[in-house]
Structure formats: structure tokens, C-alpha cells
Amino acid sequence: MSRHETIDIRQVRVGLFVTLDLPWLKHPFPTNSFKIRHEHQLEVLRRLGMATVRFDPDRSDCAPLEQAAAEVAAVSEPPEVSEQELAVIREKQERLERLQEHRESVIRCEKKLLEAAATMKQLNREIFHRPQETLRAAVDLVEQMAGAMLGQRDISIHSLNDKIGGEDVYFHSLNVSVLSMMLGKELELPDTSIKLLGLGALFHDLGKTKVPDKVLRKVGSLTVAEKRFLEQHPLYGEEMAGRLGMPHRVLDIIRHHHECSDGTGYPDRQSGDGIAELSRIVAVVNTFDNLCNPVNPDRALTPYEAISTMFARLRAKFDPVVLTTFIKYLGVYPPGTIVRLRNDLWGIVVSVNTRSPTKPQVLVYDPEVPKTEAVILNTDDDPDLIIGKTFRPTQIPSDVYDYLSPRKRVVYYPDETSPRSEGAGP
């Protein structure tokens, strides 16, 4: 636990880690707690009109100035905050407004996701009893999700609450469909191809309905026989979807979404360009979601770990252009990733900076700021805002966990009304 001591404002010097007892909007600094790294910050701090400030000896590089030295240092202080600093404070107010817009858009997306999950549940119930109606409903669902992204220059993908529906099997299909269409747009595919991509991704695991639950839900390692049985699901799915009259390119996705560029996939051991483009896209997204949300939750990787694993260890299995584009869009630190900045701030990634994948937007933990007004920092704006390390939710302090509210399960959905802005907010 950090300890704080109160000192005269005139004793403050470069190297001290300070906490300001001011409302966040009353000063131009990104957070209420920070280390003073240069003289300009010191000058700004002395102009805020505070008589005292708290500092943390354990996180400071030096001791405060002695009183005599402080008397010399604190001369000719300008009485007012500069226009530049006022502009920063105004920008912070705008950032709060954008944060409120972000929260409202998340609520909209959660509502849409619940509706989509309910539709998926209905589709699975009626797919063989009312095949034509089911196919039309699936096309309508894909059209709805595609409409949230195809008309926008930028697509805002939110990571949503893992407890809102409890329908994990449907969330996987929706995740793969949404992210596949997003990736298809980033690859500049025609709208018709993107919609076929979404439909194929929605039904990519259709054949698993013929695989016993004791195999699908098995937490431990599969036997050789069970593994072979499971690897038949793309063939089962293709046959079932063919009877429903699904388009040829959709059937190809269902059959080949487990094929690998290096020829180690199944069921046909296809490789390289021998795998259709739409199937190569779904292969990347399906792997990502399976790594983040496996049958055994104890084996779940964070989004950051999943991306890292795919790039470092599994790269040969994927189309290099598709994988690189996917990483560029989701970012090195995808939404939902818990991070700690090098200035010791905890945070959770809420939005991706496609121009600079290592510099996302992060909602930060600051006990001096109410959770409802939590600050979102654009790490591309300040060289001090560098991500130092990522963490799993179980690895962070309980107060940080309660504040950031990380998701146990990663669920993504597109926002149809609030595209990403030019990088200043969510």
C-alpha cells in the first residue's frame, strides 16, 4: 500500500510522485497521481493555487526540497493558469463527454448482442424444422450486423460484458461472424463477399450438433478416437448446410475453417492459396476466439496473449496478410486487455489505435476519480504513457478489479452509430 506525506507546494521538485487533491477537471494533468518528470510540469503545478500537495516517498526518485531551498525556488509565480493549460482542461471536459457517449454506445451494443444471441438460439432450434425461414432469419441477422460496419469508414468494436446473456455457444458464433466481417472490410472485400463471410462464420460450427456433448465439453485432453470424431464436424456441417440450400462459398467456409496454410489442418489438408480466401479469414478469427474462450476456462488466454501466441508460435498456420491485418485492427493490445503503464497506472484497453497498434486508448484506475467518471487516456498523446505489461483479471488487486470491471469472457460487437473518432476518445 502506498503511503503519502503532505508537503508545502514550494517543496515540490522534479522526481516526486505526487497526488493532487483537486477535481480532475480543475487541472491539466492526465491523472490526479503522477511523477513530475520535467520543469514545465513543476511550473504548471505551482500555478494551480494549492498550498500543499501529497507525495509518495516510495514512488519518488528523491526527497522534497528543504524549506530554505523551497523559499528560493518559489519566486515570481504567475497568478493564473495559462491559456494553453485552460485548453487542456477544456479538452478533458470534452473527453468526459466522449466517455459518456462511449458508455451509451456500449449499452446499445449489449442490447443488440442480446437480441442477436436470442436469434441464434432460435435459429438452432428451428434450423431443420423450418429451414427456409431459418436461413432467411440468419441472412437478416448478418445484414443487421453488416449494416453496423459497412457504411462507416471506421468500425468501432466493443468488448462487452461477459454475463449479459450466458449463451456461450452463441457468443462464439457471433464473435467469429462479427470479427470475420470486420476483417473482411479491412481487407477491402466487396460487400457481397463480406455478407457471405458473415453467414459462413455464423454457421461454421453447425456440424458440432452431431458431436456428443461429452466430447465437445470435455475439459481434459481428447482421446485419439474423440479427436477424429471432432475433426469430422466440418464435413457434417457442410452436408447439413447443403441440405439447407446455403451458397457454395458459405459451404466452403463451413468445410474448411480448420484448414491451415502449412497443410496441417483438416479435413482436407489444404494449404496456402489452395484454401479459399473467406475460409482463410474465418480460420484466423476462429482460432483467436477459441484461444480466448476455450471449453476449459482455466486455459483461457487474454486477448493480448492470444494475439501474441498466434503471431509468435502459430504464424505458419495462417495467411500472412490476413493475420497481419487482423493484428493491426484489433491491435497488439486488443479491447479488454488489462495493462499496467510504465508510470504504474493500471488500466483496461477500450479502443484500438489502428495507426499505432502499440498505443491504444486505456481507461485508467485512479482512486481519486469516481468510477463513473473514469479517465480514458490516449497513450499516443504522451511519451510517458507506455504500456509496460499485461495481466489476467486474477492477477490484479481487488480494488483495481472492482474499478476496471474486466470481462471474464471476451465478447465483441460493432457499434452502428458511434464510429471511432480521430483518436481522441472512444
N, C-alpha and C positions, 0 to 999 in steps of 0.2 A: 504493500500500500504506500502510495506517495505521501510525503509529509510536506507541509507548506509552512513557510515563515513569512511574516509581514514585515516589509521594509519601507523606508521613505522612498518616494519616487525618484529622488535625487541620487539614491544609491544604486540605481539600476545601471547595468553595463552590458556590453556585448558578451554573450556566453551564458547569461542567466536564462533559466527556463521559468517563465512567468505565467500567472493566471490572472486575467482581468476580471474584476468584479463589476462588470458593465454589461448591459444588454448587448446582444450580438450586433444589433443594428446601430449601436452607438459608437462603433469604432471600425476602422477599415481593414483590420486583420482577418484572415480567412477563418480562424478559430479563436476561442477565448483563451486557450492554453497553447503556448508555443515557445521555442527557444529564440532568443534575439541573436541574429546572425550577422547583422551589419549596422553601421552607424545610422543609416536612414531610418531603420525600424526604431532605433532608440529615440531619434528626434520626434518621430510621429507619436511614440508612446508618451513622451513628456508633454506633448501638446494636448493630450486628452483631458487635462484638468484634474487628474486624480492625485491625491496627496500621498497615498500608499499603494502598494501592489504586493501580491503574494508571489513568492518564488519557491521552487522545489530544489533544495540543495542536492538531492540525489540525481537529478536530471540536468543539473547545471555544470558548465565547464569551469566555473570559477566562483569565487565568493563575491558578495556585493561590495561596492566601493565603501571605504571607511567614511565616516561623517565629514571629516575635513576635506577629503578629496571630492565628496559629493557637493559641497558648498561651491567649490571652484567649477565643477562640471555644469552646474545648473544656472548659467547666466544667459541673459538675453533670450528668454524663451518666448516665441511668438504666442500671443494670447488665443489665437483662433486656429481651427483646423483649416488646412489649405483646400482650395477648390478641387484639386486632384483627389484628395482624400474624401471630400464630400461626394465626388463622383463614384468612388469605390463603394461608399455606404449606400448610395442610390442603387448601384448595381446589385448590392446584397439584397436590398428590398425586392428588386425585380427577380432575383434568384429564389426568394421565398415564394413569390407568386408563381414562378415556374414549378417549384416543388409542389405547391397545392394543385396545379394543373396535372403534374405527374401522378399524384395520388388519385385524382379523379379519373385519369385515364386508366390506371391500374384497376380501379373499381369497375369501369366499363368492360375492361378485358376479362376480369374474373366472371362477370355476368355472362359475357359471350362464351367463355370457356365452359361454364356450367351448362349452357344451352347446347353447345357442341357435344359435350360428353353425354348428355341425355339423348341427343340424336344418335350418337354412335351406339349407345346401349339399345335403342330401338331398332337400329339397323341390324345389329347382331341377332336380335330376337326374330326378326321377320324376313331375314335375307333369303330363306328358302320357301317361306310360306307365301310371300308377296314379292317375288324377285324384281319385277319391273318397277313397282312402286319404291322398293328399297334402293334400286340403282338411281332412280330419279332423285330421291332424297339425298343420296350420297353426292350426286353431282351438284345439287343445290348447296350442300354444306361446303363443298370445295369452292364453289362460286362465291359464297359468302366470305370465306377466309381469303380467297384470292383478291376479292374486292378491297380488302383491307390493306393490300400491299401493291397491287399492280398499277393503281392510279397515282402513286406517290413517287417522288424522286428518291426519298429516303424512307426506310421502313423502320418503325420503332417496335422492337420485340421486347416484351416484358417478361421477366421471370416472376411467376405468380405463386400465391400461397399453396402449399402442398396439401392442405387439409380441406380445401373448399369443396371437394366432391367425393373423395375416397374411391374413385373409379380408376385405379392404377392402370388396368389393362387398356382402357380407352384413352387415358392420358398419353400412353406410349404411342398409340396410333396417331393421335392428334399432334403430338410433338414432332414425330417424323414427318407428317404431312406439312405442317406449318414451316418447319425449318428447311425441308426439301424445296418448297415453293420459294422461300426466301433465297435459298442458294441458287435456284434456277433463275430468279430475277437478277441476282448478282452476276451470273454467267451470261446474262443478256439473251436468254432463250425467248422465243415467241410466246405470247400469252397462251395460245392453244397448247403448246408443249408444257407450260407451267401448270396448267389445269389438269392435264393428263398425269403429270408428275404428282400432283397433289392427290389425285384419285388413286393412283397406284400405291402411293405411300400410305394412304388411309387403309388400304386392304392388303398391305404387304404380308401381314401375318395371318391372313384368312385361313390358311391351311393348318394353323395350330389348333383349330377347333376339332381336328381329327386326332390330335395327340393327347393322351391321357394327362389329367392334371398332376398325377404323381410324378410324371416326367417333367412337365412344364414348371411345376412349383418346387421341384427338388432342390434343396439348399446345398447339399453336398455334390461331389463330382458324379457325373453320369457314368454308367457302365458303357462298354462298347456298344452293346445292343441298344441301349437307350439313346446313345448319341446318334446311331444310324437311324433310329426311328425319328428323332427330332429333325434330322437333316432331310427327311422326306417332306417336311411341311411346305417348302416352296412348290413341289410338284403337286401336292394335294391342293394347295391354294390356286395354282394355275388351272387345274381341272375344274375346281368349283367355280372360279370366276369366269371360265369359258362358258360354263352352262348358264351363267347369268347374262351372257352377251356383252361382257366388257371389251373395250377396244384392245387391239393387238398390242399396242405399246404399254398398256396397263398390265396385260398378261405377262409381258416380258419383265416388267418390274417385279411382279409377284414371284416369278420363277427365279430371277437372277439377282435378287437384292443381297444374297450372301456370296456372290462371286467376288474374287479378288484379282487385282491387276497382276499379281505374281503367279496366278494359276493355282493357288492353294484353297480356293473357295469351293462352294458346292451349289447346286448338284452336278453341274456340267464341266467343272474345272476350266471355265473360260478364263481368258487373260487379256490384259491390255485393251486395245481398241476393239477386240472381239466382243467385249461387253458393251451393250447399248448405253448411250450417254445417260439416259434417265435412270437406268439401273445403277450406274456408277455413282450418281448423285445420292440415291437412296442408301447405297452401301455405306457411304461416309456418315450420313446423318443417323442411320440406324445403329451403327457402331457407337457413335457418340452417346446416344440416349441409353443404350444398353450398358455402357460403362458407368454413366451417372446414376442409373436407376435399375440395377440388376435384381434378380429374384431374391438373392440374399443381400439385404440392406447393409450388412457388415462389410461387404466388399465394394460398396458404392464409392466411386471416385468423385471428387469435387469437379465442377466444370473445368477448372484450370488443370487439374490432374488428368482429366480425360483428354483434353486438347494436347497436353504435353506427351501423354502416352501414345496418342495416335501419330504425332509428328516424330517422336524420337524412336519408338520401337515398332510401330506398325505401318510406317510410311510406305513401304514397298507394296502394301496391300491395296493402296488407293490410287486413283487417278491423281497425279501431282497437281494439276491445275485445279481440280475440284477441291482437293484437300486444302491447298493454299488459299483459295478463295473463301472457303468455309472459315478458316482460322482468321483471315483478315476481317471478315464480317463479325463473327462472334467475338473476336479479339483474343489476345493472349490471355486476358483475364475476363472470361465471359460473365454476363449478368448473373448475380447470385454468388459470386466468388467472394469469400471473406479475406480481407487483406490487412496487413499492418504496414503503414508507411514508415519510411526511414526516420521521420520525426516522431515516431512512436504512436501516432494516431491509429486507432482501429477503424475499419470501415468495411462496407459491403458494396461491390460494384453494382451500379444500377443502369448504366448505359455504356455503350461501346463507342470509342472514337476510331472510325474506320481509317482516318488519315494517319493515325498514330496508335497502332494496336496495343502498345505497352502503356498508354496514357489514358485510361478510361475515366469516367465520371464516378465518383465514390461518395456514398452517403457515410458521413463520419460520426463516430461516437464521441460526444462531448457532454460530460455530466453537467456542465454549466448551461447547456442549451436544452430546453424541453424536447422530449422525443418527438412531439407533434410538429416541432419546428426544426428538426434535424437538418444539418447543413449538408448540401451536396457540393463537393469540390470538383472542379475540372482539373485533373492532375497535369494537364498540358499547359496550364496557365502559370505554374510556379515551379522553378527548378528544384525547390526543396520538397515538392510533393512527389516523391519517388516511392513506388511500391517496393517494399523490402522482402516480404514473404507472404505466402498464402496459408490459410488454416482451414481445418474442418470445423464445423459448428461445435463439436465436442471438445475442441482444444482451446476455446476462448473462455474468458472469465464470465461468470453468470450474469453480472450486471451489463457487460457488453452484449451478451447473447440476448438479454431481455430488450435492450435498446435497439439493436440492429434487426432482430426478429428474422434470422436466417431461415431459409426453407430446407426441410429435410429432403424433399423431393423437388427436382428442378422441372418446372412446367413452363413452357413458353407459349405466348400468344401475341398476334400482331394487333397494334392499335390503329384503327382506321381513321381516327380524327386528329391525332397529335403526332405527326412525323417529327423525327429528331431535328432540332434546330442546328445552327451552325456551330454547335459545340459548347454553348454557354450554359446549357441546362438540360434536364431530362426531356 
